[in-house]
Amino acid sequence: MDMLTDRVEGNVDDRIFITELLENLSKKQKYIIIEKFYKCHSDVEIARGLNITRQAVNKSKNEALKILKEHIINSIIV
């Protein structure tokens, strides 16, 4: 996780917010989100690394994005 927050541009509050958001995900979801959007790996590459199908990566990614979206919306409303 340190690698992610070290390279995120922006202020400390942004890094804390991103770190806290990712804590709401399972270990696998967090790995997929970081690999996909931070390291720019394809679903196929991620699937190979996890020894699962591309479809399973896509399903976990979509579930993770839904969770992140809900937490972002809730943080804005509060």
N, C-alpha and C positions, 0 to 999 in steps of 0.2 A: 504494500500500500504506500510506503514511503516514496517509491519511485513515481507513482502517479501524482502525489501531491507536490513532489519536487519539480515536476515539469509542467504543471498547470500554471498557465499565465494568469495573472490577476493578483488580487490582494489576499491576505491571510484569511479573511472571512469567506471568500469564495472557496478556498481550499478546504476549510473546515466544513462548509456546507456540502461540498462534493463528497468528502470523506464520510460525513454523517449519512448522506443519502445512500451511499454504497453499503453502509452497515445494515441497511434494511433488506439486503439481498442475501440469498443463500451463497455459499462458497462457489458453487458452480456458476450461478448467475453473475456474480461479481467477476469471476474469471472471464466469462464470455463477454461481458460489457467492456472490460478493460482491453481484451484482445481485439474486439471488433472496432471500438470507437477510439481507443487510445493508441493501439499498436497497428491499427488498420489491416488486420488479418481478415481473410474471407471466412465465410461460414465453413467452407470445406477444410481450410487449414485448421480452424478451431476444432472441428469435428475429429480430424486426424489426431490432434493433440490430446483430446479427451477420450478417444476411441469410442465415439458415438456417431450417429448419423447426422448429416447436414440438417435434416428435418428436426431432429432433437435439439440441435443448436438453435435453429430458428424459433422453435417453440419456447425454449428457455429464455432466449433473447427477448421475445415479445412479452413474455410474462414479466421479465425484469423491467422492461420499459414501462409496462403498465404500473408496476409498483412504484417506480421512480416518478412517473407522472402524478400519481395520486399523492405522493409525499410532497412534491413540489407545489401542487395546487393547495394542499393543506397548509403548507408553510406560508403561502401568500395570503390565504384567507385569515389565518391567525394573526 
